Amino acid sequence: MKYLILGLLLLAVVSGVAGQNSRTPSPLRTLVETEQAFSKTAADRSTREAFMQFIAHDGILFRPKAILGKQWMLDHPVPPSDKRPLLAWQPIFAFVADSGELGYTTGPWESKDDINDPKPSGYGEFITVWKKQVDGTWKFAVDLGISHPQSAGPLRIWQVRDGAPARKGSAVDRTAAQQSLFQRDTEFSNMSSRQGILPAFTTFAASDIRLFREGSFPFVGKGPALRGLTNKKELVDSQASGNGVSNSGDLGYVYGSYETRSADAERKVTGQGNFLRIWRKRGGLWQIVLDVASPIQQ
């Protein structure tokens, strides 16, 4: 009897382990691991090879405006050099739509003019939107970031646990979802242009928004984000270039270019750049959960 009980217990343990090993990783985990593999490829081979491998065929880079990144890289080969530049980064936050095929990652980056340099020469934050492809792999759809003068700390590997599995519920009407997202983003843009950026974010930002502005560490949360914008008195005109929405209709993004103008009667142009806004639908309402404005240096 003891041998029978022991055998049953061992069978249960083995079955449990087998079940865990055969469990399909969640979309969140595979997304984070893809971002980590992206960074490792850049370190092991080169930044150019990594971007060529992980960008979608219609993926967007900003050079300086939004362009099809893969074709741009093919048209602009890296000139010969006796140095091997290094761009290193690691994700510290990620989110995936309920449907499991659209997500985004963000975290710190650092760069070296040569991989053998003792210290980095630049620091910043990246934001990447990812789409799952027909073959089940993740490829990035949009990549944009900012720089700041100080390190955000050591680049650590995030040992991500499995998140929620993708939901198999019926997909929404993506055309209608994109239209509602575009309308909501247009309302935000109109308020930014007429009343200023602070009132616009006060109205449209989610409580857990992540705000990225050149020269600063990310502002996480609506309170810190609004405080970070307190001295921003200019008006902002946005021109969307593209957008996308998840199959579940709960996650979307809009990217494009912007101009800042003085709030006085002259409305003088004071700057320009690129933006990426990520929206989540909560309680039937689109809210901004991430916004990055990356200025174009004149």
TIDORO-697813 format. One record per residue (C-alpha): residue in one letter; x, y, z; chain. Coordinates in nm, 2 decimals, always signed. Each point is the difference from the previous one (the first is absolute). Layout:
<marvos>
{residu=A	X=X	Y=Y	Z=Z	chaine=A};
...
</marvos>
This chain:
<marvos>
{residu=M	X=+0.00	Y=+0.00	Z=+0.00	chaine=A};
{residu=K	X=+0.28	Y=+0.24	Z=+0.09	chaine=A};
{residu=Y	X=+0.17	Y=-0.07	Z=-0.34	chaine=A};
{residu=L	X=-0.34	Y=+0.07	Z=-0.17	chaine=A};
{residu=I	X=-0.05	Y=+0.33	Z=+0.18	chaine=A};
{residu=L	X=+0.36	Y=+0.10	Z=-0.07	chaine=A};
{residu=G	X=-0.04	Y=-0.08	Z=-0.37	chaine=A};
{residu=L	X=-0.32	Y=+0.20	Z=-0.02	chaine=A};
{residu=L	X=+0.17	Y=+0.30	Z=+0.17	chaine=A};
{residu=L	X=+0.29	Y=-0.02	Z=-0.24	chaine=A};
{residu=L	X=-0.23	Y=-0.02	Z=-0.30	chaine=A};
{residu=A	X=-0.19	Y=+0.31	Z=+0.13	chaine=A};
{residu=V	X=+0.33	Y=+0.19	Z=+0.03	chaine=A};
{residu=V	X=+0.13	Y=-0.10	Z=-0.34	chaine=A};
{residu=S	X=-0.34	Y=+0.09	Z=-0.16	chaine=A};
{residu=G	X=+0.00	Y=+0.34	Z=+0.17	chaine=A};
{residu=V	X=+0.35	Y=+0.07	Z=-0.12	chaine=A};
{residu=A	X=-0.08	Y=-0.11	Z=-0.35	chaine=A};
{residu=G	X=-0.31	Y=+0.22	Z=+0.01	chaine=A};
{residu=Q	X=+0.21	Y=+0.30	Z=+0.10	chaine=A};
{residu=N	X=+0.26	Y=-0.07	Z=-0.26	chaine=A};
{residu=S	X=-0.25	Y=-0.04	Z=-0.28	chaine=A};
{residu=R	X=-0.20	Y=+0.31	Z=+0.10	chaine=A};
{residu=T	X=+0.01	Y=+0.26	Z=-0.28	chaine=A};
{residu=P	X=+0.18	Y=+0.32	Z=+0.12	chaine=A};
{residu=S	X=-0.22	Y=+0.30	Z=+0.03	chaine=A};
{residu=P	X=+0.02	Y=+0.28	Z=-0.26	chaine=A};
{residu=L	X=+0.15	Y=+0.23	Z=+0.26	chaine=A};
{residu=R	X=+0.28	Y=-0.24	Z=+0.07	chaine=A};
{residu=T	X=+0.08	Y=-0.06	Z=-0.36	chaine=A};
{residu=L	X=-0.01	Y=+0.37	Z=-0.07	chaine=A};
{residu=V	X=+0.25	Y=+0.08	Z=+0.27	chaine=A};
{residu=E	X=+0.22	Y=-0.28	Z=-0.10	chaine=A};
{residu=T	X=-0.01	Y=+0.12	Z=-0.36	chaine=A};
{residu=E	X=+0.11	Y=+0.35	Z=+0.11	chaine=A};
{residu=Q	X=+0.28	Y=-0.16	Z=+0.20	chaine=A};
{residu=A	X=+0.11	Y=-0.20	Z=-0.30	chaine=A};
{residu=F	X=-0.01	Y=+0.32	Z=-0.21	chaine=A};
{residu=S	X=+0.24	Y=+0.16	Z=+0.24	chaine=A};
{residu=K	X=+0.23	Y=-0.30	Z=+0.02	chaine=A};
{residu=T	X=+0.02	Y=-0.02	Z=-0.38	chaine=A};
{residu=A	X=+0.12	Y=+0.36	Z=-0.01	chaine=A};
{residu=A	X=+0.27	Y=-0.08	Z=+0.26	chaine=A};
{residu=D	X=+0.11	Y=-0.32	Z=-0.17	chaine=A};
{residu=R	X=-0.02	Y=+0.11	Z=-0.36	chaine=A};
{residu=S	X=-0.08	Y=+0.36	Z=-0.06	chaine=A};
{residu=T	X=-0.28	Y=+0.25	Z=+0.05	chaine=A};
{residu=R	X=-0.07	Y=+0.01	Z=-0.38	chaine=A};
{residu=E	X=-0.03	Y=-0.38	Z=-0.02	chaine=A};
{residu=A	X=-0.23	Y=-0.01	Z=+0.31	chaine=A};
{residu=F	X=-0.23	Y=+0.26	Z=-0.15	chaine=A};
{residu=M	X=-0.02	Y=-0.17	Z=-0.33	chaine=A};
{residu=Q	X=-0.08	Y=-0.33	Z=+0.17	chaine=A};
{residu=F	X=-0.27	Y=+0.13	Z=+0.23	chaine=A};
{residu=I	X=-0.18	Y=+0.27	Z=-0.19	chaine=A};
{residu=A	X=-0.32	Y=-0.08	Z=-0.18	chaine=A};
{residu=H	X=-0.01	Y=+0.04	Z=-0.38	chaine=A};
{residu=D	X=-0.21	Y=+0.32	Z=+0.05	chaine=A};
{residu=G	X=+0.16	Y=+0.10	Z=+0.33	chaine=A};
{residu=I	X=+0.06	Y=+0.37	Z=+0.06	chaine=A};
{residu=L	X=+0.32	Y=+0.18	Z=+0.09	chaine=A};
{residu=F	X=+0.05	Y=+0.38	Z=+0.02	chaine=A};
{residu=R	X=+0.28	Y=+0.13	Z=-0.23	chaine=A};
{residu=P	X=-0.09	Y=+0.27	Z=+0.09	chaine=A};
{residu=K	X=-0.37	Y=-0.03	Z=-0.09	chaine=A};
{residu=A	X=-0.19	Y=-0.33	Z=-0.01	chaine=A};
{residu=I	X=+0.12	Y=-0.24	Z=-0.28	chaine=A};
{residu=L	X=+0.00	Y=-0.37	Z=-0.08	chaine=A};
{residu=G	X=+0.29	Y=-0.10	Z=+0.21	chaine=A};
{residu=K	X=+0.12	Y=-0.32	Z=-0.17	chaine=A};
{residu=Q	X=+0.01	Y=+0.17	Z=-0.35	chaine=A};
{residu=W	X=+0.18	Y=+0.30	Z=+0.15	chaine=A};
{residu=M	X=+0.27	Y=-0.23	Z=+0.15	chaine=A};
{residu=L	X=+0.04	Y=-0.18	Z=-0.33	chaine=A};
{residu=D	X=+0.04	Y=+0.34	Z=-0.18	chaine=A};
{residu=H	X=+0.25	Y=+0.13	Z=+0.26	chaine=A};
{residu=P	X=+0.27	Y=-0.25	Z=+0.07	chaine=A};
{residu=V	X=+0.23	Y=+0.06	Z=+0.30	chaine=A};
{residu=P	X=+0.33	Y=+0.16	Z=-0.12	chaine=A};
{residu=P	X=+0.32	Y=-0.19	Z=+0.07	chaine=A};
{residu=S	X=+0.15	Y=+0.08	Z=+0.34	chaine=A};
{residu=D	X=+0.28	Y=-0.13	Z=+0.23	chaine=A};
{residu=K	X=-0.25	Y=+0.04	Z=+0.29	chaine=A};
{residu=R	X=-0.28	Y=-0.23	Z=+0.11	chaine=A};
{residu=P	X=-0.28	Y=+0.22	Z=+0.15	chaine=A};
{residu=L	X=-0.22	Y=-0.16	Z=+0.26	chaine=A};
{residu=L	X=-0.36	Y=+0.08	Z=+0.09	chaine=A};
{residu=A	X=-0.12	Y=-0.20	Z=+0.30	chaine=A};
{residu=W	X=-0.34	Y=+0.00	Z=+0.16	chaine=A};
{residu=Q	X=-0.24	Y=-0.21	Z=+0.22	chaine=A};
{residu=P	X=-0.37	Y=+0.01	Z=+0.05	chaine=A};
{residu=I	X=-0.14	Y=+0.09	Z=+0.34	chaine=A};
{residu=F	X=-0.37	Y=+0.03	Z=-0.09	chaine=A};
{residu=A	X=-0.22	Y=-0.17	Z=-0.25	chaine=A};
{residu=F	X=-0.37	Y=-0.05	Z=-0.08	chaine=A};
{residu=V	X=-0.19	Y=-0.22	Z=-0.25	chaine=A};
{residu=A	X=-0.36	Y=+0.04	Z=-0.12	chaine=A};
{residu=D	X=-0.26	Y=-0.25	Z=+0.10	chaine=A};
{residu=S	X=+0.02	Y=-0.16	Z=-0.34	chaine=A};
{residu=G	X=+0.37	Y=-0.06	Z=+0.04	chaine=A};
{residu=E	X=+0.13	Y=+0.13	Z=-0.34	chaine=A};
{residu=L	X=+0.08	Y=+0.37	Z=+0.08	chaine=A};
{residu=G	X=+0.22	Y=+0.13	Z=+0.28	chaine=A};
{residu=Y	X=+0.26	Y=+0.24	Z=+0.10	chaine=A};
{residu=T	X=+0.32	Y=+0.01	Z=+0.21	chaine=A};
{residu=T	X=+0.21	Y=+0.28	Z=+0.15	chaine=A};
{residu=G	X=+0.32	Y=+0.03	Z=+0.20	chaine=A};
{residu=P	X=+0.34	Y=+0.17	Z=+0.02	chaine=A};
{residu=W	X=+0.27	Y=-0.01	Z=-0.27	chaine=A};
{residu=E	X=+0.36	Y=+0.10	Z=+0.00	chaine=A};
{residu=S	X=+0.25	Y=+0.04	Z=-0.28	chaine=A};
{residu=K	X=+0.38	Y=-0.02	Z=-0.06	chaine=A};
{residu=D	X=+0.19	Y=+0.14	Z=-0.29	chaine=A};
{residu=D	X=+0.20	Y=-0.32	Z=+0.01	chaine=A};
{residu=I	X=-0.09	Y=-0.33	Z=+0.17	chaine=A};
{residu=N	X=+0.34	Y=+0.01	Z=+0.18	chaine=A};
{residu=D	X=-0.05	Y=+0.35	Z=+0.15	chaine=A};
{residu=P	X=+0.00	Y=-0.02	Z=+0.38	chaine=A};
{residu=K	X=-0.31	Y=+0.22	Z=+0.05	chaine=A};
{residu=P	X=-0.32	Y=+0.08	Z=-0.20	chaine=A};
{residu=S	X=-0.01	Y=+0.33	Z=-0.19	chaine=A};
{residu=G	X=-0.38	Y=+0.03	Z=-0.01	chaine=A};
{residu=Y	X=-0.31	Y=-0.10	Z=+0.20	chaine=A};
{residu=G	X=-0.37	Y=+0.00	Z=-0.06	chaine=A};
{residu=E	X=-0.33	Y=-0.19	Z=-0.01	chaine=A};
{residu=F	X=-0.15	Y=-0.20	Z=-0.28	chaine=A};
{residu=I	X=-0.37	Y=-0.07	Z=-0.09	chaine=A};
{residu=T	X=-0.08	Y=-0.28	Z=-0.25	chaine=A};
{residu=V	X=-0.33	Y=-0.11	Z=-0.13	chaine=A};
{residu=W	X=-0.01	Y=-0.37	Z=-0.10	chaine=A};
{residu=K	X=-0.23	Y=-0.21	Z=-0.22	chaine=A};
{residu=K	X=-0.03	Y=-0.37	Z=-0.02	chaine=A};
{residu=Q	X=+0.06	Y=-0.14	Z=-0.35	chaine=A};
{residu=V	X=-0.18	Y=-0.28	Z=-0.19	chaine=A};
{residu=D	X=+0.28	Y=-0.24	Z=+0.11	chaine=A};
{residu=G	X=-0.06	Y=+0.08	Z=+0.37	chaine=A};
{residu=T	X=+0.32	Y=+0.21	Z=+0.04	chaine=A};
{residu=W	X=+0.01	Y=+0.36	Z=+0.13	chaine=A};
{residu=K	X=+0.13	Y=+0.27	Z=-0.23	chaine=A};
{residu=F	X=+0.01	Y=+0.37	Z=+0.09	chaine=A};
{residu=A	X=-0.24	Y=+0.24	Z=-0.17	chaine=A};
{residu=V	X=+0.13	Y=+0.34	Z=+0.14	chaine=A};
{residu=D	X=+0.31	Y=+0.09	Z=+0.19	chaine=A};
{residu=L	X=+0.06	Y=+0.34	Z=+0.16	chaine=A};
{residu=G	X=+0.19	Y=+0.13	Z=+0.30	chaine=A};
{residu=I	X=+0.15	Y=+0.29	Z=+0.19	chaine=A};
{residu=S	X=+0.34	Y=+0.08	Z=+0.15	chaine=A};
{residu=H	X=+0.10	Y=+0.13	Z=+0.34	chaine=A};
{residu=P	X=+0.33	Y=+0.10	Z=+0.15	chaine=A};
{residu=Q	X=+0.03	Y=-0.27	Z=+0.28	chaine=A};
{residu=S	X=-0.01	Y=-0.37	Z=+0.03	chaine=A};
{residu=A	X=-0.33	Y=-0.15	Z=+0.12	chaine=A};
{residu=G	X=+0.21	Y=-0.27	Z=+0.18	chaine=A};
{residu=P	X=+0.15	Y=-0.34	Z=-0.11	chaine=A};
{residu=L	X=-0.18	Y=-0.18	Z=-0.28	chaine=A};
{residu=R	X=-0.15	Y=-0.30	Z=+0.17	chaine=A};
{residu=I	X=-0.17	Y=-0.30	Z=-0.15	chaine=A};
{residu=W	X=-0.37	Y=-0.02	Z=+0.08	chaine=A};
{residu=Q	X=-0.10	Y=-0.35	Z=+0.10	chaine=A};
{residu=V	X=-0.36	Y=+0.04	Z=-0.11	chaine=A};
{residu=R	X=-0.26	Y=-0.23	Z=+0.13	chaine=A};
{residu=D	X=-0.28	Y=-0.12	Z=-0.23	chaine=A};
{residu=G	X=-0.28	Y=+0.25	Z=-0.03	chaine=A};
{residu=A	X=-0.36	Y=-0.07	Z=-0.10	chaine=A};
{residu=P	X=-0.05	Y=-0.22	Z=-0.31	chaine=A};
{residu=A	X=-0.15	Y=+0.16	Z=-0.30	chaine=A};
{residu=R	X=-0.38	Y=+0.00	Z=+0.01	chaine=A};
{residu=K	X=-0.18	Y=-0.19	Z=-0.27	chaine=A};
{residu=G	X=-0.31	Y=+0.21	Z=+0.00	chaine=A};
{residu=S	X=-0.15	Y=+0.14	Z=-0.32	chaine=A};
{residu=A	X=+0.20	Y=+0.28	Z=-0.16	chaine=A};
{residu=V	X=-0.14	Y=+0.35	Z=-0.02	chaine=A};
{residu=D	X=-0.05	Y=+0.19	Z=-0.32	chaine=A};
{residu=R	X=+0.35	Y=+0.13	Z=-0.04	chaine=A};
{residu=T	X=-0.10	Y=+0.26	Z=-0.26	chaine=A};
{residu=A	X=-0.25	Y=+0.15	Z=+0.24	chaine=A};
{residu=A	X=+0.26	Y=-0.03	Z=+0.29	chaine=A};
{residu=Q	X=+0.26	Y=+0.19	Z=-0.21	chaine=A};
{residu=Q	X=-0.25	Y=+0.27	Z=-0.09	chaine=A};
{residu=S	X=-0.09	Y=+0.05	Z=+0.37	chaine=A};
{residu=L	X=+0.36	Y=+0.01	Z=+0.10	chaine=A};
{residu=F	X=+0.09	Y=+0.25	Z=-0.28	chaine=A};
{residu=Q	X=-0.30	Y=+0.22	Z=+0.10	chaine=A};
{residu=R	X=+0.11	Y=-0.01	Z=+0.37	chaine=A};
{residu=D	X=+0.36	Y=+0.09	Z=-0.10	chaine=A};
{residu=T	X=-0.12	Y=+0.28	Z=-0.21	chaine=A};
{residu=E	X=-0.20	Y=+0.14	Z=+0.29	chaine=A};
{residu=F	X=+0.32	Y=-0.01	Z=+0.21	chaine=A};
{residu=S	X=+0.20	Y=+0.17	Z=-0.28	chaine=A};
{residu=N	X=-0.26	Y=+0.27	Z=-0.04	chaine=A};
{residu=M	X=+0.01	Y=+0.08	Z=+0.37	chaine=A};
{residu=S	X=+0.38	Y=+0.00	Z=+0.00	chaine=A};
{residu=S	X=+0.00	Y=+0.24	Z=-0.29	chaine=A};
{residu=R	X=-0.26	Y=+0.24	Z=+0.13	chaine=A};
{residu=Q	X=+0.03	Y=-0.01	Z=+0.38	chaine=A};
{residu=G	X=+0.35	Y=-0.15	Z=+0.06	chaine=A};
{residu=I	X=+0.16	Y=-0.33	Z=+0.09	chaine=A};
{residu=L	X=-0.08	Y=+0.01	Z=+0.37	chaine=A};
{residu=P	X=-0.38	Y=+0.03	Z=-0.03	chaine=A};
{residu=A	X=+0.01	Y=-0.27	Z=-0.27	chaine=A};
{residu=F	X=+0.18	Y=-0.25	Z=+0.22	chaine=A};
{residu=T	X=-0.21	Y=+0.09	Z=+0.30	chaine=A};
{residu=T	X=-0.30	Y=-0.11	Z=-0.20	chaine=A};
{residu=F	X=+0.13	Y=-0.30	Z=-0.20	chaine=A};
{residu=A	X=+0.27	Y=-0.16	Z=+0.21	chaine=A};
{residu=A	X=-0.05	Y=-0.32	Z=+0.19	chaine=A};
{residu=S	X=+0.09	Y=-0.02	Z=+0.37	chaine=A};
{residu=D	X=+0.30	Y=-0.22	Z=-0.08	chaine=A};
{residu=I	X=+0.13	Y=+0.19	Z=-0.30	chaine=A};
{residu=R	X=+0.37	Y=-0.01	Z=-0.08	chaine=A};
{residu=L	X=+0.12	Y=+0.33	Z=-0.15	chaine=A};
{residu=F	X=+0.34	Y=+0.02	Z=-0.18	chaine=A};
{residu=R	X=+0.16	Y=+0.34	Z=-0.07	chaine=A};
{residu=E	X=+0.35	Y=+0.07	Z=-0.13	chaine=A};
{residu=G	X=+0.25	Y=+0.07	Z=+0.27	chaine=A};
{residu=S	X=-0.20	Y=-0.15	Z=+0.29	chaine=A};
{residu=F	X=-0.06	Y=-0.34	Z=+0.15	chaine=A};
{residu=P	X=-0.35	Y=-0.14	Z=-0.07	chaine=A};
{residu=F	X=-0.29	Y=+0.14	Z=+0.20	chaine=A};
{residu=V	X=-0.21	Y=-0.29	Z=+0.13	chaine=A};
{residu=G	X=-0.35	Y=+0.07	Z=+0.11	chaine=A};
{residu=K	X=-0.24	Y=+0.29	Z=-0.08	chaine=A};
{residu=G	X=+0.11	Y=+0.22	Z=+0.29	chaine=A};
{residu=P	X=+0.37	Y=-0.01	Z=-0.08	chaine=A};
{residu=A	X=-0.08	Y=+0.04	Z=-0.38	chaine=A};
{residu=L	X=-0.21	Y=+0.31	Z=+0.06	chaine=A};
{residu=R	X=+0.27	Y=+0.15	Z=+0.23	chaine=A};
{residu=G	X=+0.25	Y=-0.07	Z=-0.27	chaine=A};
{residu=L	X=-0.21	Y=+0.20	Z=-0.25	chaine=A};
{residu=T	X=-0.08	Y=+0.29	Z=+0.23	chaine=A};
{residu=N	X=+0.25	Y=+0.24	Z=-0.16	chaine=A};
{residu=K	X=-0.08	Y=-0.11	Z=-0.35	chaine=A};
{residu=K	X=-0.21	Y=+0.30	Z=-0.12	chaine=A};
{residu=E	X=+0.03	Y=-0.05	Z=-0.37	chaine=A};
{residu=L	X=-0.27	Y=-0.13	Z=-0.23	chaine=A};
{residu=V	X=+0.06	Y=-0.33	Z=-0.19	chaine=A};
{residu=D	X=-0.12	Y=-0.08	Z=-0.35	chaine=A};
{residu=S	X=+0.01	Y=-0.37	Z=-0.07	chaine=A};
{residu=Q	X=-0.02	Y=-0.17	Z=-0.35	chaine=A};
{residu=A	X=-0.07	Y=-0.37	Z=+0.02	chaine=A};
{residu=S	X=+0.18	Y=-0.22	Z=-0.25	chaine=A};
{residu=G	X=-0.13	Y=-0.34	Z=+0.10	chaine=A};
{residu=N	X=-0.18	Y=-0.20	Z=+0.26	chaine=A};
{residu=G	X=-0.10	Y=-0.35	Z=+0.10	chaine=A};
{residu=V	X=-0.24	Y=-0.19	Z=+0.23	chaine=A};
{residu=S	X=+0.00	Y=-0.34	Z=+0.15	chaine=A};
{residu=N	X=-0.25	Y=-0.27	Z=-0.11	chaine=A};
{residu=S	X=-0.16	Y=+0.03	Z=+0.34	chaine=A};
{residu=G	X=-0.05	Y=+0.37	Z=-0.03	chaine=A};
{residu=D	X=+0.16	Y=+0.08	Z=+0.34	chaine=A};
{residu=L	X=+0.34	Y=+0.13	Z=-0.11	chaine=A};
{residu=G	X=+0.10	Y=+0.24	Z=-0.28	chaine=A};
{residu=Y	X=+0.27	Y=+0.24	Z=-0.10	chaine=A};
{residu=V	X=+0.04	Y=+0.31	Z=-0.21	chaine=A};
{residu=Y	X=+0.33	Y=+0.15	Z=-0.13	chaine=A};
{residu=G	X=+0.10	Y=+0.30	Z=-0.20	chaine=A};
{residu=S	X=+0.17	Y=+0.34	Z=+0.02	chaine=A};
{residu=Y	X=-0.07	Y=+0.32	Z=+0.20	chaine=A};
{residu=E	X=+0.08	Y=+0.37	Z=+0.02	chaine=A};
{residu=T	X=+0.01	Y=+0.21	Z=+0.31	chaine=A};
{residu=R	X=-0.11	Y=+0.36	Z=-0.02	chaine=A};
{residu=S	X=+0.01	Y=+0.29	Z=+0.24	chaine=A};
{residu=A	X=-0.33	Y=+0.06	Z=+0.19	chaine=A};
{residu=D	X=+0.01	Y=+0.38	Z=-0.08	chaine=A};
{residu=A	X=-0.17	Y=+0.18	Z=-0.28	chaine=A};
{residu=E	X=+0.29	Y=-0.07	Z=-0.24	chaine=A};
{residu=R	X=-0.03	Y=-0.38	Z=+0.02	chaine=A};
{residu=K	X=+0.36	Y=-0.03	Z=-0.09	chaine=A};
{residu=V	X=+0.14	Y=-0.35	Z=-0.08	chaine=A};
{residu=T	X=+0.24	Y=-0.09	Z=+0.28	chaine=A};
{residu=G	X=+0.08	Y=-0.37	Z=-0.08	chaine=A};
{residu=Q	X=-0.09	Y=-0.31	Z=-0.18	chaine=A};
{residu=G	X=+0.03	Y=-0.38	Z=+0.05	chaine=A};
{residu=N	X=-0.16	Y=-0.34	Z=-0.01	chaine=A};
{residu=F	X=-0.25	Y=-0.15	Z=+0.24	chaine=A};
{residu=L	X=-0.14	Y=-0.34	Z=+0.09	chaine=A};
{residu=R	X=-0.31	Y=-0.03	Z=+0.21	chaine=A};
{residu=I	X=-0.13	Y=-0.33	Z=+0.14	chaine=A};
{residu=W	X=-0.36	Y=-0.02	Z=+0.10	chaine=A};
{residu=R	X=-0.19	Y=-0.26	Z=+0.20	chaine=A};
{residu=K	X=-0.38	Y=-0.03	Z=+0.01	chaine=A};
{residu=R	X=-0.14	Y=-0.02	Z=+0.35	chaine=A};
{residu=G	X=-0.37	Y=+0.02	Z=+0.08	chaine=A};
{residu=G	X=-0.07	Y=+0.07	Z=-0.36	chaine=A};
{residu=L	X=+0.23	Y=+0.30	Z=-0.02	chaine=A};
{residu=W	X=+0.34	Y=+0.04	Z=-0.16	chaine=A};
{residu=Q	X=+0.27	Y=+0.13	Z=+0.24	chaine=A};
{residu=I	X=+0.36	Y=+0.09	Z=-0.06	chaine=A};
{residu=V	X=+0.23	Y=-0.25	Z=+0.19	chaine=A};
{residu=L	X=+0.32	Y=+0.11	Z=-0.17	chaine=A};
{residu=D	X=+0.12	Y=+0.31	Z=-0.18	chaine=A};
{residu=V	X=+0.34	Y=+0.07	Z=-0.14	chaine=A};
{residu=A	X=+0.10	Y=+0.32	Z=-0.18	chaine=A};
{residu=S	X=+0.35	Y=-0.01	Z=-0.16	chaine=A};
{residu=P	X=+0.12	Y=+0.34	Z=-0.13	chaine=A};
{residu=I	X=+0.18	Y=+0.03	Z=-0.34	chaine=A};
{residu=Q	X=+0.32	Y=+0.18	Z=+0.05	chaine=A};
{residu=Q	X=+0.02	Y=+0.31	Z=-0.21	chaine=A};
</marvos>
